Amino acid sequence: MPGHGYEVRVRGALGPAARAAFAPLPVTTAGGATVVAVADDGALHRVLDTVRDLGLELLGIRALPAAPAPRTSGQPTGSGAPVED
């Protein structure tokens, strides 16, 4: 079962040093806030520790929808129940 990621939003536009503290995670700035994209639960805890250590104001955490599992060719699309004649 594929996991899901998170977006962690903090107040303000972070400077280069604060952004570097979240490396190698993607960091963007939008609408007066900085958003850190997080791939899994372990990374989420590390990001929250960094937010606390830097004294940043946490605005929110948003769980992203899980990506659908990739399908392989030849995989049945129905219920998997046998078809009777």
Helices and strands as residue ranges (DSSP letters): E 6-11, H 16-20, E 27-30, E 33-38, H 41-54, E 58-63
